[in-house]
Structure formats: C-alpha cells, structure tokens
Amino acid sequence: MASERATVSLILAGGRAPGRAPESIVNRLHQETVKVLNRTDIREKFVNVGAEVVGSSPQEFAAKIRAEIASMGKVIKDAGIRNE
C-alpha cells in the first residue's frame, strides 16, 4: 500500500502599492477591492476553483507575507534546496 501525503497549496494574492503611497490611497484601494471580492458572482468564481476569499487588511496581508517568507525560508534551508 502506497503511503499518502496531504498536499497543501497556498497562493497569496493581493494588490501592491509603492512604499510611499499615502495611507488614504492604500485604504481606498483596500475598500474597493474588498467590495468587489464580496460580490456574490466574484466570490463564487473563487469558490468554484477551490479558493478561499479572505479580504484581510493591508497590515494583516503584510504580516502573512512576512510569516510565509520566514516559514518557507526555513523549509528551503532545512531541505538543502539551492538556487542553481
């Protein structure tokens, strides 16, 4: 009997703005993006392909990206993966 492993796939998608973008602009982009993501027709398209729509705040998204970089960096280092 072959052993089975669970596979987890994580794709983070988000908008980006220049680092010096005014907070008011970043907040407006976030509000409009969340508005679109909350539309039933748009949400259904994501769900139909197995995606989870989150719509977190810009600060939460940045924290998630930092955490994933740290986590995957450790996985890559522990596995001895090298860029050739």
C-alpha positions as CSV (number, residue, x, y, z in Angstrom):
1,M,0.0,0.0,0.0
2,A,1.5,3.3,-1.1
3,S,1.7,6.0,1.6
4,E,-0.4,9.0,1.1
5,R,0.7,12.5,1.9
6,A,-1.6,15.5,2.3
7,T,-0.7,18.3,-0.1
8,V,-1.4,21.9,0.9
9,S,-1.3,24.6,-1.6
10,L,-1.2,28.2,-0.6
11,I,-1.4,31.1,-3.0
12,L,-1.5,34.6,-1.7
13,A,-2.8,37.2,-4.0
14,G,-3.0,40.9,-3.2
15,G,-2.5,44.3,-4.5
16,R,0.6,46.3,-4.1
17,A,1.3,50.0,-4.0
18,P,4.6,51.9,-3.8
19,G,6.0,52.0,-0.3
20,R,5.4,55.7,-0.1
21,A,1.8,55.6,-1.2
22,P,-0.4,57.6,1.2
23,E,-2.3,55.6,3.7
24,S,-5.6,57.1,2.4
25,I,-4.9,55.7,-1.0
26,V,-3.9,52.3,0.3
27,N,-7.1,52.2,2.4
28,R,-9.3,53.2,-0.5
29,L,-7.8,50.5,-2.7
30,H,-8.4,48.0,0.0
31,Q,-12.0,49.1,0.5
32,E,-12.8,48.9,-3.2
33,T,-11.0,45.5,-3.5
34,V,-13.0,44.0,-0.6
35,K,-16.2,45.4,-2.1
36,V,-15.5,43.5,-5.3
37,L,-14.4,40.4,-3.5
38,N,-17.7,40.4,-1.5
39,R,-19.8,40.4,-4.7
40,T,-21.6,37.0,-4.9
41,D,-20.6,36.4,-8.6
42,I,-17.0,37.1,-7.9
43,R,-16.9,35.1,-4.7
44,E,-18.5,32.1,-6.5
45,K,-15.8,32.2,-9.1
46,F,-13.1,31.8,-6.4
47,V,-15.0,29.1,-4.5
48,N,-15.6,27.2,-7.7
49,V,-11.8,26.7,-8.2
50,G,-11.3,25.9,-4.5
51,A,-10.0,29.3,-3.4
52,E,-10.9,31.0,-0.1
53,V,-11.6,34.7,-0.3
54,V,-10.2,36.5,2.7
55,G,-10.0,40.2,2.1
56,S,-7.8,40.9,5.1
57,S,-6.5,44.4,5.9
58,P,-3.2,45.6,4.3
59,Q,-1.5,45.2,7.6
60,E,-2.7,41.6,8.0
61,F,-1.7,40.7,4.5
62,A,1.8,42.1,5.0
63,A,2.1,40.1,8.2
64,K,1.0,37.0,6.4
65,I,3.6,37.5,3.7
66,R,6.4,38.1,6.2
67,A,5.3,34.9,8.1
68,E,5.3,32.8,4.9
69,I,8.7,34.1,3.8
70,A,10.1,33.1,7.2
71,S,8.4,29.7,7.2
72,M,9.3,28.8,3.6
73,G,12.8,30.1,4.1
74,K,13.2,27.6,6.9
75,V,11.7,24.7,4.8
76,I,14.1,25.5,2.0
77,K,17.1,25.7,4.3
78,D,16.2,22.5,6.1
79,A,15.7,20.7,2.8
80,G,19.0,21.9,1.5
81,I,17.4,23.4,-1.6
82,R,19.8,25.6,-3.5
83,N,19.3,28.0,-6.4
84,E,21.4,26.7,-9.3
